[in-house]
């Protein structure tokens, strides 16, 4: 039964390629991958995430209201995360979609050297 549950969890993950090619917003989506960059603003951070399914990254918006926001602010390039939230139209140039995260799980950190 545990194997079936694990398989069901894997199937619920959306590839970054599929998220970027979405025709409409999605209320609830989960992506996972490696952090390419992180930029901090006053009350949120932008995380560029890539899972290898596309050359392009998906921008994740992590608000300071996340319970683990202080850990999110310490993420470095190469860290592995799983993020879930709403796929929304991006207000930034050069991208159609971004993920407004309501949960970010840090799967593994990366040495910043």
C-alpha positions as CSV (number, residue, x, y, z in Angstrom):
1,X,0.0,0.0,0.0
2,X,2.9,2.4,0.8
3,X,4.3,1.9,-2.7
4,X,0.9,2.8,-4.2
5,X,0.7,5.9,-2.1
6,X,4.2,6.9,-3.1
7,X,3.4,6.4,-6.8
8,X,0.2,8.5,-6.4
9,X,2.3,11.3,-5.0
10,X,4.7,11.2,-7.9
11,X,1.9,11.4,-10.4
12,X,0.5,14.5,-8.8
13,X,3.7,16.5,-9.6
14,X,3.6,18.8,-12.6
15,X,6.7,19.2,-14.7
16,X,8.0,22.7,-15.2
17,X,7.6,22.2,-19.0
18,X,3.9,21.4,-18.6
19,X,3.4,24.3,-16.1
20,X,5.0,26.8,-18.5
21,X,2.9,25.5,-21.4
22,X,-0.4,25.7,-19.5
23,X,-3.2,27.5,-21.4
24,X,-5.0,28.6,-18.2
25,X,-4.3,29.3,-14.6
26,X,-4.3,26.3,-12.2
27,X,-5.6,26.6,-8.7
28,X,-3.4,23.9,-7.2
29,X,-0.2,22.6,-8.7
30,X,2.9,21.0,-7.3
31,X,6.4,21.2,-8.9
32,X,9.8,20.1,-7.7
33,X,13.3,20.7,-8.9
34,X,16.5,22.6,-8.2
35,X,16.9,26.2,-7.4
36,X,18.7,28.2,-10.1
37,X,18.6,31.6,-8.4
38,X,16.8,33.3,-5.5
39,X,16.2,37.0,-5.1
40,X,14.8,38.6,-2.0
41,X,12.5,41.6,-1.9
42,X,11.0,43.3,1.1
43,X,8.3,40.8,2.0
44,X,8.8,38.0,-0.5
45,X,11.4,36.1,-2.5
46,X,11.6,35.0,-6.2
47,X,12.9,31.5,-6.8
48,X,13.8,30.4,-10.3
49,X,13.2,26.6,-10.3
50,X,14.2,24.0,-12.9
51,X,13.5,20.3,-13.1
52,X,15.3,19.4,-16.3
53,X,12.1,19.1,-18.4
54,X,12.7,22.5,-20.0
55,X,15.5,24.9,-20.6
56,X,13.3,27.6,-19.1
57,X,12.8,28.1,-15.4
58,X,9.5,28.6,-13.5
59,X,9.4,31.5,-11.2
60,X,8.2,30.8,-7.7
61,X,6.9,33.6,-5.4
62,X,7.6,32.8,-1.8
63,X,5.9,35.2,0.6
64,X,7.1,36.0,4.1
65,X,4.0,34.4,5.5
66,X,5.3,30.9,4.7
67,X,6.1,29.2,8.0
68,X,9.6,28.3,6.8
69,X,10.4,31.6,5.1
70,X,13.6,32.2,7.0
71,X,14.9,28.9,5.6
72,X,13.7,29.8,2.1
73,X,15.8,33.0,2.3
74,X,18.9,30.8,2.9
75,X,18.3,28.6,-0.2
76,X,21.3,28.6,-2.6
77,X,21.7,27.5,-6.2
78,X,21.4,23.7,-6.4
79,X,19.1,23.2,-3.5
80,X,16.2,20.8,-4.1
81,X,12.7,21.9,-3.3
82,X,9.1,20.9,-3.8
83,X,6.6,23.8,-4.1
84,X,2.9,23.9,-4.3
85,X,0.4,26.7,-4.9
86,X,-1.5,28.4,-7.6
87,X,-0.1,28.8,-11.2
88,X,-1.0,32.4,-12.0
89,X,-0.4,34.9,-14.8
90,X,2.9,36.6,-14.4
91,X,3.2,40.3,-14.2
92,X,6.9,40.1,-15.1
93,X,8.3,40.4,-18.6
94,X,9.4,37.4,-20.5
95,X,7.3,34.8,-18.7
96,X,3.6,33.9,-18.9
97,X,3.2,32.0,-15.6
98,X,4.6,31.9,-12.1
99,X,3.7,29.9,-9.0
100,X,2.4,31.7,-6.0
101,X,3.6,29.2,-3.4
102,X,1.5,28.3,-0.3
103,X,4.0,25.6,0.7
104,X,7.7,25.1,0.0
105,X,9.4,21.9,1.2
106,X,13.2,22.0,1.3
107,X,14.2,18.5,0.1
108,X,17.9,19.1,0.2
109,X,20.3,22.0,0.6
110,X,23.4,22.8,-1.5
111,X,26.8,24.0,-0.3
112,X,27.1,27.7,-1.2
113,X,30.8,27.4,-2.1
